Amino acid sequence: MTLKLDDGSLLSILAKIIIPTERDEALALMGEYGFDVNQIRNTLTNPRYNDRNVGRRMSEVKAIIDAYVLDHRFCFLNPNRSMEHLKARLAAAPDIFPPSKIRGASIIDFGSGRFDMLGISILLFANMARHIYAVETARPDRKLPYLAALETAKLILSKLEKYKLLPIDSEEMKRRVATIDYEKIEIISADGVPDNGIHINEGITVQKSIDGIQQNSIDLIMSTSVLEHVRDFEQVMRQQFSLLKPGGVAIHAVDFTDHRHDLPEYHPFMFYYDNKKKDVNGMRDVDMIRIFDNIGFSVKTTRVFKLDEKDIDVERLTAHYKRYPVKDLLTRGATFVLLRE
């Protein structure tokens, strides 16, 4: 019987084939999955692929992988991904929170991610933010937070000018990046985030929720593709309002589409028709805006992406979504700028 590969299994096996000490086990697994590995095995008996020679050539392999990582916007090990998200959020409110306001600011990266938990926090701290709270409710991945933090720090230190968001002293930027405690990031990867949070250095704290953060103390709250996952939405947004200083701002980019991207019959709004919401709350932009208004935020909506009305099959809508005018079902994504005046 041929086994079925799980997600990512083939890539892991191919990586292990490169390593002589892992090769036999990897080839055996490929055989179990139905691959004809005899030719690969025979080729790898050549001395050029033994432990000594592969070790010498590993730098070539790593250079190929590193180049791919830096060019791939969806790779969690790509520090440029964090920089792209950070710049996009700040670009949504240039008159309210320009990059110059990062200096000395207290910031929450809301929903910092299971994988690259600290990319945005490290970039902000390197750019003179006073304190950043990386808040993530999900258990961190066991490997990627540590590896991603290393990649981010390495790239900042190698290309300081590229990662400056405001005029700052290069030596101070280096000093700040050098204060990161990677042993504590390893603790997070191995054991999860402690209930009372954990300080990564003098200015970065990782915690599971925004509970315990002082009210009226935050200058900026930001997130990317997070609010669509929040179930107790109004409660969380009221809490964010209370944490912001008067004049503070929350900038949230929201992905309103169905997240079942792996399905062959994928449509951006499949849950309109089958009511199966995978990890999303199913709220529409009008629902969120109504709650923002009720809480007391001054609301600005930018970067709105919509489908055409012809893309919505009105006849197939579930009872819940039939209550909406079709025009309120079209938004795929939007960025909200929420000011506490």
SULVEN-V612302 format. One record per run of one state. SS is the DSSP state (A for helix, B for strand, O for the rest). FROM is the first residue (numbers start at 1). TO is the last residue. If there is no record, write none. Layout:
BEGIN
ss-><SS;SS>
from-><FROM;FROM>
to-><TO;TO>
END
This chain:
BEGIN
ss-><O;A;O;A;O;A;O;A;O;A;O;A;O;A;O;B;O;A;O;B;O;A;O;A;O;A;O;A;O;B;O;B;O;B;O;A;O;A;B;O;A;O;A;O;B;O;A;O;A;O;A;O;A;O;B;O>
from-><1;9;19;20;33;38;44;47;50;51;72;79;92;99;103;106;111;119;127;131;136;144;159;160;164;170;179;182;192;198;200;204;208;218;225;227;230;233;244;256;271;275;285;296;298;307;309;312;314;317;319;323;326;330;331;340>
to-><8;18;19;32;37;43;46;49;50;71;78;91;98;102;105;110;118;126;130;135;143;158;159;163;169;178;181;191;197;199;203;207;217;224;226;229;232;243;255;270;274;284;295;297;306;308;311;313;316;318;322;325;329;330;339;341>
END
